[in-house]
Amino acid sequence: MEISGIISAIVIGIVIGTLGRLVLPGRQHIGVLWTIGVGIVAAFVGTGIAAGLGVADTKGIDWIEWLIQIGLATAGVAAIERFKARS
């Protein structure tokens, strides 16, 4: 992966993590770095799932891929919030 790919993954991760956090109701008690980390992981995993389903590369905007990524980010933010609440 080239540096431009890494930078774009980080930017997309920030967007995906933020959108995933916005989907959850109420206030989340996790930091910005956790949100970005969850977003980056969700972006990579969501792209893999979308590729497996054959919807990763379509003409125009890949809405299904974005929905998968945002759903994964939402689940990740909720899981980390629950984990941190126990600690």
Buried (B, 14 or more C-beta within 10 A) or exposed (E): EEEEEEEEBBBBBBBBBBBBBEBBEEEBEBEEEBBBBBBBBBBBBBBEBBEEEEBBEEEEEBEBBBEBBBBBBBBBBBEBBEEEEEE
